[in-house]
Structure formats: C-alpha cells, structure tokens
C-alpha cells in the first residue's frame, strides 16, 4: 500500500512538473507573439503619421524634391538660417522632433 502511494506521489509530481513546463512554454510563446504584434502596430502607426498625415508633407516635399527643385531647399535653408518664415521653421522643427521621438 505504501509503495502504491509513493508511486502515485511520483506520478503526480511528474505530471505537475510537465504541466508547469508546458504552461510556461505556452506563456512565453504568447508573450513573444503579443510583443511582435505591438511592435508592428507601433510601426504601422508611425508610418501612417509620417506618410498619410499632412503635418510632415511640406518638409518631406522640400527634402525629397530638393534635387529637382533647388528653390525648395533654398526656402527651407532660409527659413532655418534667417528665421524669415516661422511657419516653415515650425514645420521643420515638428519634422525633426518626429525623428527624435523615433
């Protein structure tokens, strides 16, 4: 009778240990998946803010098309150096703050 009780205790311990290991593995996998989803949501949100909102469009235009339109980069340069266009300067500050946030 005592031998049977010892065997039951050992079997119970083994089952409990295996259950703990399996549950821990499932928890770790779930945490990794959730972290990847959160990262992808964050990147998607940043992409939408940068490309689909008009807040950064003007500064992007100045930087992207500076080779084709030299006057755009001159406007940006003058706004930053001479402080003669506060609106453009503020947009530029917002643009660079976006990357500082990243």
C-alpha positions in Angstrom: 0.0 0.0 0.0 2.8 2.4 0.9 4.6 1.6 -2.4 1.5 2.4 -4.3 1.1 5.7 -2.5 4.8 6.6 -3.3 4.2 5.7 -6.9 1.1 7.9 -7.0 3.0 10.8 -5.5 5.9 10.4 -8.0 3.4 10.2 -10.9 1.5 13.3 -9.6 4.8 15.2 -9.2 5.9 14.3 -12.8 2.5 15.3 -14.2 2.6 18.6 -12.3 6.2 19.3 -13.4 5.3 18.6 -17.1 2.2 20.7 -16.8 4.2 23.6 -15.5 6.8 23.3 -18.3 4.1 23.1 -21.0 2.2 26.1 -19.5 5.5 28.1 -19.2 6.3 27.4 -22.8 2.9 28.4 -24.0 3.1 31.6 -21.9 6.5 32.5 -23.4 5.2 31.9 -27.0 2.2 34.1 -26.3 4.3 36.9 -24.9 6.6 36.9 -27.9 3.6 36.9 -30.3 2.0 39.8 -28.4 5.3 41.8 -28.4 5.6 41.3 -32.2 2.1 42.4 -32.7 2.6 45.5 -30.6 5.8 46.4 -32.5 4.1 46.0 -35.8 1.2 48.2 -34.6 3.6 50.9 -33.5 5.5 50.8 -36.8 2.2 50.9 -38.7 1.1 53.9 -36.6 4.3 55.7 -37.2 4.2 55.0 -40.9 0.6 56.4 -41.1 1.5 59.5 -39.1 4.6 60.2 -41.3 3.2 59.5 -44.8 -0.6 59.9 -44.6 -0.9 63.0 -42.4 -0.3 66.4 -43.9 1.7 67.5 -40.9 5.1 66.4 -42.3 4.2 66.6 -46.0 5.6 70.0 -46.8 9.0 69.4 -45.2 9.2 65.9 -46.8 8.5 67.7 -50.2 11.3 70.2 -49.5 13.8 67.4 -48.7 12.6 64.8 -51.3 12.5 67.1 -54.3 15.5 69.3 -53.5 17.4 67.8 -56.4 14.7 68.7 -58.9 13.6 72.0 -57.4 16.5 73.8 -55.8 14.2 76.6 -54.7 12.5 74.3 -52.2 15.7 73.6 -50.3 16.7 77.3 -50.5 13.4 78.2 -48.9 14.0 75.7 -46.1 17.6 76.8 -45.7 16.5 80.5 -45.4 13.7 79.7 -43.0 16.1 77.9 -40.7 19.1 80.2 -41.1 17.4 83.6 -41.3 14.3 82.9 -39.3 12.2 84.6 -42.0 9.4 82.0 -42.3 8.3 81.0 -38.9 5.5 78.6 -40.2 8.0 76.6 -42.3 10.5 76.7 -39.5 7.9 75.3 -37.0 7.0 72.5 -39.5 10.7 71.7 -39.8 11.0 71.5 -36.0 8.0 69.2 -35.9 9.5 67.0 -38.6 12.8 66.7 -36.7 11.0 66.1 -33.4 9.2 63.2 -35.0 12.6 61.6 -35.8 13.9 62.5 -32.3 10.9 60.6 -30.9 11.9 57.5 -33.0 
